[in-house]
């Protein structure tokens, strides 16, 4: 597929922690939409192997030179602040070069632009509920794009760039990043007292 389907800043992307459940899904969609993707991770994994097979250039271990794995270098560096420290050498080098460092939720929001979006959040049951929505849409003859936190049994993958209008995804409630999304349909599975280290109080979490 043509990279014309991607925003210019997402056509050559380096992903720090690319093997993680959420990050590998974003990488897969970028590749499916014609983007060039490089990445790094602390260890080999099934997710890393699958992305390599799709054309991603991935290095095990973190080094500043990984930003040059792609021809011409990366135009953006994607990370997830929950797992990757700011002292990571690739993030330090990106800032030194003036390469934008973008968090995963912001990239997902860009990938969903122009689609009918359905998002699922809540303390428990996000992946299961998201998977049920995806399977229901597929059985209606649709081909939704999706990004989930675990592998969807019938599809055997955690992400897919579909030809249909719908995009189904999980929204992580732990750090407030879900506020970056403006879905057409929002599903809240449940709310319990959680992530108070970020929100400060149950009232703020519920709000």
MOWO-V512117 format. One record per helix or strand. SS is the DSSP state (a for helix, b for strand). FROM is the first residue (numbers start at 1). TO is the last residue. If there is no record, write none. Layout:
# MOWO-V512117
ss->SS from->FROM to->TO
ss->SS from->FROM to->TO
This chain:
# MOWO-V512117
ss->a from->3 to->5
ss->a from->8 to->10
ss->b from->12 to->16
ss->a from->21 to->32
ss->b from->36 to->41
ss->a from->46 to->53
ss->b from->57 to->60
ss->a from->64 to->68
ss->b from->76 to->79
ss->a from->89 to->97
ss->b from->100 to->103
ss->a from->104 to->112
ss->b from->116 to->121
ss->a from->126 to->139
ss->b from->145 to->152
ss->b from->157 to->160
ss->b from->166 to->170
ss->a from->177 to->180
ss->b from->185 to->188
ss->a from->196 to->199
ss->a from->202 to->206
